[in-house]
Amino acid sequence: MADPRQQAVALRYDEKTDAAPVVVAKGKGRTAERILELAKQNNIPIREDKDLVQVLSFLKIDQEIPPELYQAIAALLAFVYRLNQQSQGR
């Protein structure tokens, strides 16, 4: 049974096309579980940060994150880049 308090937000960032990371999916309960399942199936890094998810959940789908969140998202991207380097054996 899905935890109705569980939340997930998925971001996309393509430095060639996006000025800032963009919210591409968000949800609670079963929807959050599905977002996490799809991320795992597609080897997309997952980071747990309840405070950040709570803030991001107020954004709309296809909305770029606001400048006030750049520092928090920069830490998230650094986490993802480190994971990518580890998986590539660097």
HTML snippet that shows the backbone in 3Dmol.js (N, CA, C, O; Angstrom):
<script src="https://3Dmol.org/build/3Dmol-min.js"></script>
<div id="view" style="width:600px;height:400px;position:relative"></div>
<script>
const pdb = `
ATOM      1  N   MET A   1       0.839  -1.179   0.000  1.00  0.00           N
ATOM      2  CA  MET A   1       0.000   0.000   0.000  1.00  0.00           C
ATOM      3  C   MET A   1       0.885   1.244   0.000  1.00  0.00           C
ATOM      4  O   MET A   1       1.864   1.324   0.742  1.00  0.00           O
ATOM      5  N   ALA A   2       0.530   2.200  -0.832  1.00  0.00           N
ATOM      6  CA  ALA A   2       1.311   3.427  -0.959  1.00  0.00           C
ATOM      7  C   ALA A   2       1.151   4.299   0.279  1.00  0.00           C
ATOM      8  O   ALA A   2       0.067   4.402   0.853  1.00  0.00           O
ATOM      9  N   ASP A   3       2.237   4.912   0.668  1.00  0.00           N
ATOM     10  CA  ASP A   3       2.200   5.874   1.766  1.00  0.00           C
ATOM     11  C   ASP A   3       1.687   7.185   1.189  1.00  0.00           C
ATOM     12  O   ASP A   3       2.367   7.786   0.357  1.00  0.00           O
ATOM     13  N   PRO A   4       0.506   7.653   1.604  1.00  0.00           N
ATOM     14  CA  PRO A   4      -0.050   8.874   1.021  1.00  0.00           C
ATOM     15  C   PRO A   4       0.792  10.117   1.286  1.00  0.00           C
ATOM     16  O   PRO A   4       0.620  11.137   0.619  1.00  0.00           O
ATOM     17  N   ARG A   5       1.705  10.037   2.261  1.00  0.00           N
ATOM     18  CA  ARG A   5       2.575  11.175   2.568  1.00  0.00           C
ATOM     19  C   ARG A   5       3.806  11.210   1.679  1.00  0.00           C
ATOM     20  O   ARG A   5       4.474  12.240   1.583  1.00  0.00           O
ATOM     21  N   GLN A   6       4.112  10.095   1.029  1.00  0.00           N
ATOM     22  CA  GLN A   6       5.295  10.035   0.172  1.00  0.00           C
ATOM     23  C   GLN A   6       5.099  10.958  -1.028  1.00  0.00           C
ATOM     24  O   GLN A   6       4.037  10.972  -1.649  1.00  0.00           O
ATOM     25  N   GLN A   7       6.133  11.724  -1.341  1.00  0.00           N
ATOM     26  CA  GLN A   7       6.105  12.633  -2.477  1.00  0.00           C
ATOM     27  C   GLN A   7       7.342  12.408  -3.328  1.00  0.00           C
ATOM     28  O   GLN A   7       8.391  11.999  -2.831  1.00  0.00           O
ATOM     29  N   ALA A   8       7.202  12.679  -4.613  1.00  0.00           N
ATOM     30  CA  ALA A   8       8.345  12.605  -5.520  1.00  0.00           C
ATOM     31  C   ALA A   8       8.209  13.696  -6.562  1.00  0.00           C
ATOM     32  O   ALA A   8       7.107  14.032  -6.994  1.00  0.00           O
ATOM     33  N   VAL A   9       9.346  14.243  -6.958  1.00  0.00           N
ATOM     34  CA  VAL A   9       9.402  15.231  -8.024  1.00  0.00           C
ATOM     35  C   VAL A   9      10.554  14.831  -8.934  1.00  0.00           C
ATOM     36  O   VAL A   9      11.661  14.555  -8.470  1.00  0.00           O
ATOM     37  N   ALA A  10      10.283  14.803 -10.233  1.00  0.00           N
ATOM     38  CA  ALA A  10      11.318  14.481 -11.215  1.00  0.00           C
ATOM     39  C   ALA A  10      11.700  15.749 -11.961  1.00  0.00           C
ATOM     40  O   ALA A  10      10.846  16.540 -12.360  1.00  0.00           O
ATOM     41  N   LEU A  11      12.999  15.921 -12.140  1.00  0.00           N
ATOM     42  CA  LEU A  11      13.522  17.082 -12.851  1.00  0.00           C
ATOM     43  C   LEU A  11      14.259  16.643 -14.100  1.00  0.00           C
ATOM     44  O   LEU A  11      14.810  15.544 -14.164  1.00  0.00           O
ATOM     45  N   ARG A  12      14.258  17.524 -15.092  1.00  0.00           N
ATOM     46  CA  ARG A  12      15.059  17.321 -16.303  1.00  0.00           C
ATOM     47  C   ARG A  12      15.960  18.538 -16.427  1.00  0.00           C
ATOM     48  O   ARG A  12      15.549  19.670 -16.174  1.00  0.00           O
ATOM     49  N   TYR A  13      17.192  18.276 -16.821  1.00  0.00           N
ATOM     50  CA  TYR A  13      18.084  19.397 -17.116  1.00  0.00           C
ATOM     51  C   TYR A  13      18.991  19.018 -18.269  1.00  0.00           C
ATOM     52  O   TYR A  13      19.793  18.088 -18.175  1.00  0.00           O
ATOM     53  N   ASP A  14      18.850  19.747 -19.345  1.00  0.00           N
ATOM     54  CA  ASP A  14      19.714  19.582 -20.508  1.00  0.00           C
ATOM     55  C   ASP A  14      20.394  20.923 -20.720  1.00  0.00           C
ATOM     56  O   ASP A  14      19.763  21.896 -21.133  1.00  0.00           O
ATOM     57  N   GLU A  15      21.675  20.963 -20.435  1.00  0.00           N
ATOM     58  CA  GLU A  15      22.379  22.246 -20.487  1.00  0.00           C
ATOM     59  C   GLU A  15      22.335  22.888 -21.872  1.00  0.00           C
ATOM     60  O   GLU A  15      22.557  24.092 -22.000  1.00  0.00           O
ATOM     61  N   LYS A  16      22.055  22.107 -22.899  1.00  0.00           N
ATOM     62  CA  LYS A  16      21.986  22.651 -24.262  1.00  0.00           C
ATOM     63  C   LYS A  16      20.652  23.332 -24.553  1.00  0.00           C
ATOM     64  O   LYS A  16      20.587  24.254 -25.366  1.00  0.00           O
ATOM     65  N   THR A  17      19.582  22.875 -23.885  1.00  0.00           N
ATOM     66  CA  THR A  17      18.255  23.409 -24.214  1.00  0.00           C
ATOM     67  C   THR A  17      17.535  24.086 -23.047  1.00  0.00           C
ATOM     68  O   THR A  17      16.619  24.877 -23.270  1.00  0.00           O
ATOM     69  N   ASP A  18      17.929  23.793 -21.819  1.00  0.00           N
ATOM     70  CA  ASP A  18      17.230  24.322 -20.655  1.00  0.00           C
ATOM     71  C   ASP A  18      18.050  25.409 -19.976  1.00  0.00           C
ATOM     72  O   ASP A  18      19.252  25.254 -19.759  1.00  0.00           O
ATOM     73  N   ALA A  19      17.384  26.517 -19.642  1.00  0.00           N
ATOM     74  CA  ALA A  19      18.051  27.580 -18.888  1.00  0.00           C
ATOM     75  C   ALA A  19      18.228  27.173 -17.430  1.00  0.00           C
ATOM     76  O   ALA A  19      19.159  27.620 -16.760  1.00  0.00           O
ATOM     77  N   ALA A  20      17.326  26.321 -16.943  1.00  0.00           N
ATOM     78  CA  ALA A  20      17.352  25.830 -15.567  1.00  0.00           C
ATOM     79  C   ALA A  20      16.648  24.476 -15.552  1.00  0.00           C
ATOM     80  O   ALA A  20      15.920  24.151 -16.489  1.00  0.00           O
ATOM     81  N   PRO A  21      16.855  23.682 -14.499  1.00  0.00           N
ATOM     82  CA  PRO A  21      16.124  22.415 -14.408  1.00  0.00           C
ATOM     83  C   PRO A  21      14.613  22.647 -14.460  1.00  0.00           C
ATOM     84  O   PRO A  21      14.107  23.668 -13.996  1.00  0.00           O
ATOM     85  N   VAL A  22      13.911  21.675 -15.035  1.00  0.00           N
ATOM     86  CA  VAL A  22      12.475  21.765 -15.263  1.00  0.00           C
ATOM     87  C   VAL A  22      11.779  20.605 -14.563  1.00  0.00           C
ATOM     88  O   VAL A  22      12.264  19.475 -14.607  1.00  0.00           O
ATOM     89  N   VAL A  23      10.656  20.873 -13.924  1.00  0.00           N
ATOM     90  CA  VAL A  23       9.841  19.823 -13.300  1.00  0.00           C
ATOM     91  C   VAL A  23       9.138  19.056 -14.424  1.00  0.00           C
ATOM     92  O   VAL A  23       8.414  19.649 -15.224  1.00  0.00           O
ATOM     93  N   VAL A  24       9.353  17.741 -14.482  1.00  0.00           N
ATOM     94  CA  VAL A  24       8.710  16.936 -15.525  1.00  0.00           C
ATOM     95  C   VAL A  24       7.671  15.971 -14.968  1.00  0.00           C
ATOM     96  O   VAL A  24       6.846  15.451 -15.719  1.00  0.00           O
ATOM     97  N   ALA A  25       7.701  15.727 -13.666  1.00  0.00           N
ATOM     98  CA  ALA A  25       6.703  14.865 -13.031  1.00  0.00           C
ATOM     99  C   ALA A  25       6.690  15.154 -11.540  1.00  0.00           C
ATOM    100  O   ALA A  25       7.708  15.520 -10.953  1.00  0.00           O
ATOM    101  N   LYS A  26       5.522  14.982 -10.940  1.00  0.00           N
ATOM    102  CA  LYS A  26       5.431  15.125  -9.492  1.00  0.00           C
ATOM    103  C   LYS A  26       4.181  14.399  -9.034  1.00  0.00           C
ATOM    104  O   LYS A  26       3.226  14.238  -9.794  1.00  0.00           O
ATOM    105  N   GLY A  27       4.198  13.964  -7.784  1.00  0.00           N
ATOM    106  CA  GLY A  27       3.024  13.296  -7.274  1.00  0.00           C
ATOM    107  C   GLY A  27       3.215  12.825  -5.850  1.00  0.00           C
ATOM    108  O   GLY A  27       4.301  12.904  -5.276  1.00  0.00           O
ATOM    109  N   LYS A  28       2.113  12.328  -5.300  1.00  0.00           N
ATOM    110  CA  LYS A  28       2.087  11.796  -3.940  1.00  0.00           C
ATOM    111  C   LYS A  28       1.575  10.368  -3.982  1.00  0.00           C
ATOM    112  O   LYS A  28       0.941   9.946  -4.949  1.00  0.00           O
ATOM    113  N   GLY A  29       1.863   9.628  -2.913  1.00  0.00           N
ATOM    114  CA  GLY A  29       1.331   8.275  -2.776  1.00  0.00           C
ATOM    115  C   GLY A  29       1.720   7.368  -3.923  1.00  0.00           C
ATOM    116  O   GLY A  29       2.906   7.220  -4.219  1.00  0.00           O
ATOM    117  N   ARG A  30       0.743   6.758  -4.572  1.00  0.00           N
ATOM    118  CA  ARG A  30       1.014   5.817  -5.675  1.00  0.00           C
ATOM    119  C   ARG A  30       1.733   6.483  -6.844  1.00  0.00           C
ATOM    120  O   ARG A  30       2.594   5.876  -7.481  1.00  0.00           O
ATOM    121  N   THR A  31       1.376   7.723  -7.118  1.00  0.00           N
ATOM    122  CA  THR A  31       2.047   8.427  -8.210  1.00  0.00           C
ATOM    123  C   THR A  31       3.528   8.613  -7.885  1.00  0.00           C
ATOM    124  O   THR A  31       4.381   8.437  -8.755  1.00  0.00           O
ATOM    125  N   ALA A  32       3.832   8.962  -6.654  1.00  0.00           N
ATOM    126  CA  ALA A  32       5.230   9.098  -6.233  1.00  0.00           C
ATOM    127  C   ALA A  32       5.966   7.770  -6.366  1.00  0.00           C
ATOM    128  O   ALA A  32       7.105   7.728  -6.832  1.00  0.00           O
ATOM    129  N   GLU A  33       5.312   6.687  -5.955  1.00  0.00           N
ATOM    130  CA  GLU A  33       5.926   5.359  -6.087  1.00  0.00           C
ATOM    131  C   GLU A  33       6.229   5.051  -7.546  1.00  0.00           C
ATOM    132  O   GLU A  33       7.289   4.509  -7.859  1.00  0.00           O
ATOM    133  N   ARG A  34       5.309   5.390  -8.437  1.00  0.00           N
ATOM    134  CA  ARG A  34       5.500   5.111  -9.864  1.00  0.00           C
ATOM    135  C   ARG A  34       6.651   5.938 -10.427  1.00  0.00           C
ATOM    136  O   ARG A  34       7.444   5.435 -11.222  1.00  0.00           O
ATOM    137  N   ILE A  35       6.746   7.191 -10.025  1.00  0.00           N
ATOM    138  CA  ILE A  35       7.862   8.036 -10.465  1.00  0.00           C
ATOM    139  C   ILE A  35       9.184   7.403 -10.046  1.00  0.00           C
ATOM    140  O   ILE A  35      10.124   7.342 -10.838  1.00  0.00           O
ATOM    141  N   LEU A  36       9.255   6.933  -8.798  1.00  0.00           N
ATOM    142  CA  LEU A  36      10.484   6.304  -8.304  1.00  0.00           C
ATOM    143  C   LEU A  36      10.772   4.989  -9.023  1.00  0.00           C
ATOM    144  O   LEU A  36      11.927   4.692  -9.328  1.00  0.00           O
ATOM    145  N   GLU A  37       9.737   4.202  -9.295  1.00  0.00           N
ATOM    146  CA  GLU A  37       9.919   2.948 -10.037  1.00  0.00           C
ATOM    147  C   GLU A  37      10.495   3.215 -11.424  1.00  0.00           C
ATOM    148  O   GLU A  37      11.439   2.549 -11.851  1.00  0.00           O
ATOM    149  N   LEU A  38       9.921   4.193 -12.126  1.00  0.00           N
ATOM    150  CA  LEU A  38      10.400   4.522 -13.466  1.00  0.00           C
ATOM    151  C   LEU A  38      11.836   5.030 -13.433  1.00  0.00           C
ATOM    152  O   LEU A  38      12.632   4.706 -14.314  1.00  0.00           O
ATOM    153  N   ALA A  39      12.165   5.820 -12.427  1.00  0.00           N
ATOM    154  CA  ALA A  39      13.539   6.303 -12.295  1.00  0.00           C
ATOM    155  C   ALA A  39      14.501   5.131 -12.120  1.00  0.00           C
ATOM    156  O   ALA A  39      15.550   5.084 -12.763  1.00  0.00           O
ATOM    157  N   LYS A  40      14.145   4.187 -11.253  1.00  0.00           N
ATOM    158  CA  LYS A  40      15.004   3.014 -11.025  1.00  0.00           C
ATOM    159  C   LYS A  40      15.144   2.186 -12.289  1.00  0.00           C
ATOM    160  O   LYS A  40      16.244   1.754 -12.633  1.00  0.00           O
ATOM    161  N   GLN A  41      14.031   1.962 -12.985  1.00  0.00           N
ATOM    162  CA  GLN A  41      14.059   1.155 -14.213  1.00  0.00           C
ATOM    163  C   GLN A  41      14.935   1.790 -15.287  1.00  0.00           C
ATOM    164  O   GLN A  41      15.507   1.088 -16.120  1.00  0.00           O
ATOM    165  N   ASN A  42      15.039   3.103 -15.269  1.00  0.00           N
ATOM    166  CA  ASN A  42      15.800   3.819 -16.293  1.00  0.00           C
ATOM    167  C   ASN A  42      17.149   4.320 -15.791  1.00  0.00           C
ATOM    168  O   ASN A  42      17.778   5.175 -16.415  1.00  0.00           O
ATOM    169  N   ASN A  43      17.583   3.776 -14.653  1.00  0.00           N
ATOM    170  CA  ASN A  43      18.883   4.133 -14.063  1.00  0.00           C
ATOM    171  C   ASN A  43      19.049   5.632 -13.866  1.00  0.00           C
ATOM    172  O   ASN A  43      20.129   6.181 -14.081  1.00  0.00           O
ATOM    173  N   ILE A  44      17.976   6.283 -13.457  1.00  0.00           N
ATOM    174  CA  ILE A  44      18.012   7.711 -13.149  1.00  0.00           C
ATOM    175  C   ILE A  44      18.299   7.846 -11.659  1.00  0.00           C
ATOM    176  O   ILE A  44      17.602   7.251 -10.838  1.00  0.00           O
ATOM    177  N   PRO A  45      19.320   8.623 -11.304  1.00  0.00           N
ATOM    178  CA  PRO A  45      19.662   8.765  -9.886  1.00  0.00           C
ATOM    179  C   PRO A  45      18.495   9.325  -9.074  1.00  0.00           C
ATOM    180  O   PRO A  45      17.736  10.177  -9.537  1.00  0.00           O
ATOM    181  N   ILE A  46      18.381   8.818  -7.854  1.00  0.00           N
ATOM    182  CA  ILE A  46      17.340   9.258  -6.931  1.00  0.00           C
ATOM    183  C   ILE A  46      18.022   9.826  -5.696  1.00  0.00           C
ATOM    184  O   ILE A  46      18.947   9.231  -5.142  1.00  0.00           O
ATOM    185  N   ARG A  47      17.552  10.965  -5.292  1.00  0.00           N
ATOM    186  CA  ARG A  47      18.075  11.586  -4.067  1.00  0.00           C
ATOM    187  C   ARG A  47      16.907  11.899  -3.164  1.00  0.00           C
ATOM    188  O   ARG A  47      15.931  12.517  -3.589  1.00  0.00           O
ATOM    189  N   GLU A  48      17.004  11.476  -1.922  1.00  0.00           N
ATOM    190  CA  GLU A  48      15.946  11.759  -0.954  1.00  0.00           C
ATOM    191  C   GLU A  48      16.257  13.063  -0.232  1.00  0.00           C
ATOM    192  O   GLU A  48      17.302  13.215   0.400  1.00  0.00           O
ATOM    193  N   ASP A  49      15.328  13.988  -0.345  1.00  0.00           N
ATOM    194  CA  ASP A  49      15.438  15.267   0.344  1.00  0.00           C
ATOM    195  C   ASP A  49      14.018  15.790   0.522  1.00  0.00           C
ATOM    196  O   ASP A  49      13.484  16.484  -0.344  1.00  0.00           O
ATOM    197  N   LYS A  50      13.421  15.448   1.651  1.00  0.00           N
ATOM    198  CA  LYS A  50      12.013  15.774   1.890  1.00  0.00           C
ATOM    199  C   LYS A  50      11.738  17.268   1.805  1.00  0.00           C
ATOM    200  O   LYS A  50      10.708  17.679   1.271  1.00  0.00           O
ATOM    201  N   ASP A  51      12.640  18.075   2.324  1.00  0.00           N
ATOM    202  CA  ASP A  51      12.423  19.521   2.299  1.00  0.00           C
ATOM    203  C   ASP A  51      12.420  20.052   0.863  1.00  0.00           C
ATOM    204  O   ASP A  51      11.563  20.854   0.491  1.00  0.00           O
ATOM    205  N   LEU A  52      13.377  19.599   0.070  1.00  0.00           N
ATOM    206  CA  LEU A  52      13.456  20.055  -1.320  1.00  0.00           C
ATOM    207  C   LEU A  52      12.246  19.571  -2.117  1.00  0.00           C
ATOM    208  O   LEU A  52      11.683  20.329  -2.907  1.00  0.00           O
ATOM    209  N   VAL A  53      11.845  18.326  -1.918  1.00  0.00           N
ATOM    210  CA  VAL A  53      10.669  17.795  -2.622  1.00  0.00           C
ATOM    211  C   VAL A  53       9.433  18.606  -2.264  1.00  0.00           C
ATOM    212  O   VAL A  53       8.606  18.907  -3.125  1.00  0.00           O
ATOM    213  N   GLN A  54       9.315  18.954  -1.008  1.00  0.00           N
ATOM    214  CA  GLN A  54       8.149  19.733  -0.580  1.00  0.00           C
ATOM    215  C   GLN A  54       8.105  21.079  -1.311  1.00  0.00           C
ATOM    216  O   GLN A  54       7.042  21.503  -1.765  1.00  0.00           O
ATOM    217  N   VAL A  55       9.237  21.740  -1.424  1.00  0.00           N
ATOM    218  CA  VAL A  55       9.288  23.029  -2.117  1.00  0.00           C
ATOM    219  C   VAL A  55       9.020  22.834  -3.610  1.00  0.00           C
ATOM    220  O   VAL A  55       8.249  23.587  -4.207  1.00  0.00           O
ATOM    221  N   LEU A  56       9.652  21.828  -4.210  1.00  0.00           N
ATOM    222  CA  LEU A  56       9.479  21.594  -5.642  1.00  0.00           C
ATOM    223  C   LEU A  56       8.049  21.184  -5.995  1.00  0.00           C
ATOM    224  O   LEU A  56       7.588  21.426  -7.111  1.00  0.00           O
ATOM    225  N   SER A  57       7.353  20.568  -5.051  1.00  0.00           N
ATOM    226  CA  SER A  57       5.994  20.109  -5.331  1.00  0.00           C
ATOM    227  C   SER A  57       5.028  21.273  -5.577  1.00  0.00           C
ATOM    228  O   SER A  57       3.943  21.065  -6.120  1.00  0.00           O
ATOM    229  N   PHE A  58       5.403  22.481  -5.188  1.00  0.00           N
ATOM    230  CA  PHE A  58       4.557  23.649  -5.449  1.00  0.00           C
ATOM    231  C   PHE A  58       4.698  24.171  -6.876  1.00  0.00           C
ATOM    232  O   PHE A  58       3.879  24.966  -7.338  1.00  0.00           O
ATOM    233  N   LEU A  59       5.744  23.716  -7.572  1.00  0.00           N
ATOM    234  CA  LEU A  59       5.940  24.147  -8.952  1.00  0.00           C
ATOM    235  C   LEU A  59       5.025  23.361  -9.877  1.00  0.00           C
ATOM    236  O   LEU A  59       4.540  22.287  -9.522  1.00  0.00           O
ATOM    237  N   LYS A  60       4.796  23.901 -11.057  1.00  0.00           N
ATOM    238  CA  LYS A  60       3.949  23.253 -12.054  1.00  0.00           C
ATOM    239  C   LYS A  60       4.801  22.375 -12.973  1.00  0.00           C
ATOM    240  O   LYS A  60       6.004  22.588 -13.121  1.00  0.00           O
ATOM    241  N   ILE A  61       4.152  21.390 -13.582  1.00  0.00           N
ATOM    242  CA  ILE A  61       4.832  20.561 -14.583  1.00  0.00           C
ATOM    243  C   ILE A  61       5.300  21.483 -15.720  1.00  0.00           C
ATOM    244  O   ILE A  61       4.576  22.390 -16.129  1.00  0.00           O
ATOM    245  N   ASP A  62       6.493  21.244 -16.215  1.00  0.00           N
ATOM    246  CA  ASP A  62       7.144  22.023 -17.277  1.00  0.00           C
ATOM    247  C   ASP A  62       7.602  23.406 -16.814  1.00  0.00           C
ATOM    248  O   ASP A  62       7.983  24.237 -17.638  1.00  0.00           O
ATOM    249  N   GLN A  63       7.570  23.659 -15.510  1.00  0.00           N
ATOM    250  CA  GLN A  63       8.055  24.934 -14.977  1.00  0.00           C
ATOM    251  C   GLN A  63       9.524  24.814 -14.611  1.00  0.00           C
ATOM    252  O   GLN A  63       9.941  23.846 -13.976  1.00  0.00           O
ATOM    253  N   GLU A  64      10.304  25.807 -15.018  1.00  0.00           N
ATOM    254  CA  GLU A  64      11.702  25.860 -14.591  1.00  0.00           C
ATOM    255  C   GLU A  64      11.749  26.197 -13.109  1.00  0.00           C
ATOM    256  O   GLU A  64      10.887  26.903 -12.585  1.00  0.00           O
ATOM    257  N   ILE A  65      12.771  25.678 -12.449  1.00  0.00           N
ATOM    258  CA  ILE A  65      12.904  26.023 -11.034  1.00  0.00           C
ATOM    259  C   ILE A  65      13.274  27.499 -10.931  1.00  0.00           C
ATOM    260  O   ILE A  65      13.998  28.017 -11.781  1.00  0.00           O
ATOM    261  N   PRO A  66      12.784  28.175  -9.899  1.00  0.00           N
ATOM    262  CA  PRO A  66      13.094  29.603  -9.740  1.00  0.00           C
ATOM    263  C   PRO A  66      14.521  29.802  -9.231  1.00  0.00           C
ATOM    264  O   PRO A  66      15.101  28.903  -8.622  1.00  0.00           O
ATOM    265  N   PRO A  67      15.075  30.973  -9.482  1.00  0.00           N
ATOM    266  CA  PRO A  67      16.446  31.255  -9.051  1.00  0.00           C
ATOM    267  C   PRO A  67      16.686  31.022  -7.560  1.00  0.00           C
ATOM    268  O   PRO A  67      17.805  30.702  -7.161  1.00  0.00           O
ATOM    269  N   GLU A  68      15.654  31.178  -6.734  1.00  0.00           N
ATOM    270  CA  GLU A  68      15.821  30.976  -5.294  1.00  0.00           C
ATOM    271  C   GLU A  68      16.226  29.535  -4.958  1.00  0.00           C
ATOM    272  O   GLU A  68      16.769  29.277  -3.884  1.00  0.00           O
ATOM    273  N   LEU A  69      15.965  28.609  -5.869  1.00  0.00           N
ATOM    274  CA  LEU A  69      16.288  27.200  -5.621  1.00  0.00           C
ATOM    275  C   LEU A  69      17.578  26.750  -6.311  1.00  0.00           C
ATOM    276  O   LEU A  69      17.961  25.585  -6.202  1.00  0.00           O
ATOM    277  N   TYR A  70      18.238  27.642  -7.005  1.00  0.00           N
ATOM    278  CA  TYR A  70      19.440  27.256  -7.746  1.00  0.00           C
ATOM    279  C   TYR A  70      20.493  26.594  -6.867  1.00  0.00           C
ATOM    280  O   TYR A  70      21.089  25.594  -7.268  1.00  0.00           O
ATOM    281  N   GLN A  71      20.730  27.134  -5.683  1.00  0.00           N
ATOM    282  CA  GLN A  71      21.774  26.578  -4.817  1.00  0.00           C
ATOM    283  C   GLN A  71      21.428  25.145  -4.415  1.00  0.00           C
ATOM    284  O   GLN A  71      22.293  24.270  -4.444  1.00  0.00           O
ATOM    285  N   ALA A  72      20.170  24.898  -4.040  1.00  0.00           N
ATOM    286  CA  ALA A  72      19.750  23.544  -3.654  1.00  0.00           C
ATOM    287  C   ALA A  72      19.837  22.592  -4.835  1.00  0.00           C
ATOM    288  O   ALA A  72      20.254  21.446  -4.676  1.00  0.00           O
ATOM    289  N   ILE A  73      19.450  23.050  -6.007  1.00  0.00           N
ATOM    290  CA  ILE A  73      19.495  22.194  -7.192  1.00  0.00           C
ATOM    291  C   ILE A  73      20.932  21.978  -7.636  1.00  0.00           C
ATOM    292  O   ILE A  73      21.254  20.911  -8.159  1.00  0.00           O
ATOM    293  N   ALA A  74      21.793  22.950  -7.445  1.00  0.00           N
ATOM    294  CA  ALA A  74      23.212  22.767  -7.775  1.00  0.00           C
ATOM    295  C   ALA A  74      23.809  21.635  -6.948  1.00  0.00           C
ATOM    296  O   ALA A  74      24.606  20.847  -7.456  1.00  0.00           O
ATOM    297  N   ALA A  75      23.427  21.553  -5.679  1.00  0.00           N
ATOM    298  CA  ALA A  75      23.899  20.452  -4.832  1.00  0.00           C
ATOM    299  C   ALA A  75      23.361  19.122  -5.348  1.00  0.00           C
ATOM    300  O   ALA A  75      24.071  18.116  -5.329  1.00  0.00           O
ATOM    301  N   LEU A  76      22.122  19.112  -5.804  1.00  0.00           N
ATOM    302  CA  LEU A  76      21.521  17.904  -6.364  1.00  0.00           C
ATOM    303  C   LEU A  76      22.245  17.482  -7.642  1.00  0.00           C
ATOM    304  O   LEU A  76      22.550  16.304  -7.825  1.00  0.00           O
ATOM    305  N   LEU A  77      22.518  18.437  -8.519  1.00  0.00           N
ATOM    306  CA  LEU A  77      23.228  18.118  -9.763  1.00  0.00           C
ATOM    307  C   LEU A  77      24.644  17.624  -9.481  1.00  0.00           C
ATOM    308  O   LEU A  77      25.132  16.726 -10.167  1.00  0.00           O
ATOM    309  N   ALA A  78      25.302  18.194  -8.490  1.00  0.00           N
ATOM    310  CA  ALA A  78      26.642  17.723  -8.120  1.00  0.00           C
ATOM    311  C   ALA A  78      26.576  16.270  -7.662  1.00  0.00           C
ATOM    312  O   ALA A  78      27.457  15.473  -7.988  1.00  0.00           O
ATOM    313  N   PHE A  79      25.536  15.924  -6.909  1.00  0.00           N
ATOM    314  CA  PHE A  79      25.313  14.546  -6.471  1.00  0.00           C
ATOM    315  C   PHE A  79      25.154  13.624  -7.685  1.00  0.00           C
ATOM    316  O   PHE A  79      25.764  12.556  -7.739  1.00  0.00           O
ATOM    317  N   VAL A  80      24.351  14.030  -8.639  1.00  0.00           N
ATOM    318  CA  VAL A  80      24.110  13.226  -9.846  1.00  0.00           C
ATOM    319  C   VAL A  80      25.398  13.073 -10.650  1.00  0.00           C
ATOM    320  O   VAL A  80      25.714  11.972 -11.103  1.00  0.00           O
ATOM    321  N   TYR A  81      26.139  14.152 -10.832  1.00  0.00           N
ATOM    322  CA  TYR A  81      27.392  14.080 -11.586  1.00  0.00           C
ATOM    323  C   TYR A  81      28.387  13.140 -10.920  1.00  0.00           C
ATOM    324  O   TYR A  81      29.087  12.392 -11.602  1.00  0.00           O
ATOM    325  N   ARG A  82      28.456  13.173  -9.576  1.00  0.00           N
ATOM    326  CA  ARG A  82      29.360  12.254  -8.860  1.00  0.00           C
ATOM    327  C   ARG A  82      28.945  10.806  -9.093  1.00  0.00           C
ATOM    328  O   ARG A  82      29.792   9.942  -9.322  1.00  0.00           O
ATOM    329  N   LEU A  83      27.653  10.543  -9.036  1.00  0.00           N
ATOM    330  CA  LEU A  83      27.161   9.182  -9.288  1.00  0.00           C
ATOM    331  C   LEU A  83      27.511   8.735 -10.697  1.00  0.00           C
ATOM    332  O   LEU A  83      27.939   7.600 -10.904  1.00  0.00           O
ATOM    333  N   ASN A  84      27.331   9.621 -11.662  1.00  0.00           N
ATOM    334  CA  ASN A  84      27.646   9.282 -13.050  1.00  0.00           C
ATOM    335  C   ASN A  84      29.134   8.966 -13.217  1.00  0.00           C
ATOM    336  O   ASN A  84      29.492   8.026 -13.927  1.00  0.00           O
ATOM    337  N   GLN A  85      29.985   9.733 -12.578  1.00  0.00           N
ATOM    338  CA  GLN A  85      31.414   9.486 -12.672  1.00  0.00           C
ATOM    339  C   GLN A  85      31.789   8.164 -12.025  1.00  0.00           C
ATOM    340  O   GLN A  85      32.624   7.429 -12.553  1.00  0.00           O
ATOM    341  N   GLN A  86      31.180   7.854 -10.884  1.00  0.00           N
ATOM    342  CA  GLN A  86      31.437   6.582 -10.207  1.00  0.00           C
ATOM    343  C   GLN A  86      31.007   5.413 -11.070  1.00  0.00           C
ATOM    344  O   GLN A  86      31.715   4.409 -11.147  1.00  0.00           O
ATOM    345  N   SER A  87      29.857   5.526 -11.722  1.00  0.00           N
ATOM    346  CA  SER A  87      29.361   4.421 -12.534  1.00  0.00           C
ATOM    347  C   SER A  87      30.190   4.228 -13.797  1.00  0.00           C
ATOM    348  O   SER A  87      30.187   3.151 -14.393  1.00  0.00           O
ATOM    349  N   GLN A  88      30.907   5.290 -14.206  1.00  0.00           N
ATOM    350  CA  GLN A  88      31.761   5.192 -15.385  1.00  0.00           C
ATOM    351  C   GLN A  88      33.207   4.854 -15.012  1.00  0.00           C
ATOM    352  O   GLN A  88      34.086   4.800 -15.872  1.00  0.00           O
ATOM    353  N   GLY A  89      33.436   4.630 -13.724  1.00  0.00           N
ATOM    354  CA  GLY A  89      34.750   4.225 -13.243  1.00  0.00           C
ATOM    355  C   GLY A  89      35.788   5.322 -13.254  1.00  0.00           C
ATOM    356  O   GLY A  89      36.981   5.043 -13.374  1.00  0.00           O
ATOM    357  N   ARG A  90      35.364   6.548 -13.131  1.00  0.00           N
ATOM    358  CA  ARG A  90      36.323   7.671 -13.134  1.00  0.00           C
ATOM    359  C   ARG A  90      36.746   8.019 -11.753  1.00  0.00           C
ATOM    360  O   ARG A  90      37.547   8.936 -11.565  1.00  0.00           O
TER     361      ARG A  90
END
`;
const viewer = $3Dmol.createViewer("view");
viewer.addModel(pdb, "pdb");
viewer.setStyle({}, {cartoon: {color: "spectrum"}});
viewer.zoomTo();
viewer.render();
</script>
